Amino acid sequence: MYRKLIIVSALVCCSVFSFAQERNDIMQQSATYEWPKDQLVKEKLDQWQDKKFGMIIHWGLYAVPGIIESWSICSEDWIERDSTVSYENYKKWYWDFSKQFNPTKFNPEQWSAAGKKAGMKYLVFTTKHHDGFAMFDTKQSDFSIAKGPFASNPKADVAKYVFDAFRKDGFMIGAYFSKPDWHSQYYWWQKYATADRNNNYDIRKYPWRWNKFKDFTFNQISELMNNYGSVDILWLDGGWVRPLETVNEEVLSWGANIPKWSQDIDMPKIATMARKAQPGLLMVDRTVHGPFENYQTPEQRIPEKQLDYPWESCMTLGGAWGFVPKDQYKSSTEVVHKLVEIVAKGGSLLLGVGPKPDGTLPEPVTHQLHEIGNWTSKNGRAIYGTRITKNYHDGQTWFTQSKDAKKIFAIYCLKPGEAVPAVLRWKGNVPKKGSDLTFVSTGKKVKWQNINGEIMVSLPKVEQTAALAFEFTPQ
């Protein structure tokens, strides 16, 4: 997750202000896709493609000061910090929030209820971001939510209770895990400066240290796969941690400052262990094309054209992935429109929210999710369990179809301020002659006619909405 970032901090009063502008040109979507061969993975992937709408939760140290997740401790030319504060002091100030993070109102049931109301069907929870702070009770490090002031709380093993709450509400469960760990001495070694996001020592000279990091990473992922119940998705971030042989001209063009040595953490070994514990597990090794990227994850954008392989757009509801005070949130209409376009193009929408440092969702987040749910609860038949159609778009109308191809859904997205029109027109998907065309939300029939291949739908007066969905049998 990336931003153009400016951080200003005052260490004395511990006040931090951040300005975040999207920066999505660093680690981009893979150019190729490789279908999985494992039958259980294929079946899980098909189940996941039915879900269409998920929630990704970023929650960690960064929630305490209300700044962007992790990136402010990284030294790259797109990140600016207060020039009066030394870099080492800044990192210490940031990491010391582990001594303050005490979310006494931690309420994963509230999160799950809000997601369920919105019509979300799967979860991706950030068990560890790049800063290395674990949101689960890892035995590999003391740098975790379960070791600080929250340690005495019965729900100190946060990930367990998050997964339990969402699992109880019928969600598929995904564990976000950062491959890089900027707090680990096996990744950022204090012997050297930390120039950028990469490990800061030459692995070729110190292979023993990198092997320690590989063991550390393997063991943490093993904890997640073996100690937290059923997990459906292992969502791995930090695509610059990759074998050198996967670094090509395209990857170098992303400006990710890939070093000359391989940051190979042995994904085959991790996958074998993870799938032994969780048969059929979906591996999402973001931006690293190959057998461990079971679906692609374009970030903060929607692909220009329809794709015929599995993918999701991960996007924020507000302007940041984690909690930021006074964040500006997308309207429910905008989210619905993005969901419709994404599904018509063959993807899923993974919508990002960030709980407050006390462990509750901000009120504007729950409000927006409720509003989104008002649409999905009535029109979900046109979204969930659908697949792509050849003619998927005409003007403001998007098309999906049922898995058995017996029904087509047409979804007309109203522009902001646009009244529901008296007549809709589209080309490209023709209802069967004499068949019914019905509102998905009510099941009521509407009049339609085919005039030289253009479908004209006469609409009765209906309440204002983000999008109108129709169902029909294709010719």
Salt bridges, closest charged atoms under 4 A:
GLU22 OE1 - ARG3 NH1 3.60
ASP25 OD1 - ARG23 NE 3.47
GLU34 OE2 - LYS37 NZ 3.77
ASP46 OD1 - ARG387 NH2 2.87
ASP46 OD2 - LYS403 NZ 2.98
ASP50 OD1 - ARG387 NH2 2.95
ASP50 OD1 - LYS403 NZ 3.27
GLU76 OE1 - ARG197 NH2 2.50
GLU88 OE2 - LYS91 NZ 3.30
ASP96 OD2 - LYS92 NZ 2.82
ASP96 OD1 - LYS99 NZ 3.42
GLU109 OE1 - LYS155 NZ 3.74
ASP137 OD2 - LYS139 NZ 3.76
ASP137 OD1 - LYS147 NZ 2.74
ASP164 OD2 - LYS160 NZ 2.87
ASP164 OD1 - ARG167 NH1 3.02
ASP169 OD1 - LYS116 NZ 3.85
ASP181 OD2 - LYS128 NZ 2.73
ASP202 OD1 - ARG204 NE 2.97
ASP232 OD1 - LYS44 NZ 2.61
ASP237 OD2 - HIS130 NE2 3.99
ASP237 OD1 - ARG286 NH1 2.95
ASP285 OD1 - LYS179 NZ 2.56
GLU299 OE1 - ARG286 NH2 3.16
GLU334 OE2 - LYS338 NZ 3.88
GLU341 OE2 - LYS345 NZ 2.73
ASP436 OD2 - LYS445 NZ 3.52
GLU463 OE2 - LYS378 NZ 3.27
GLU471 OE2 - ARG381 NH2 2.74
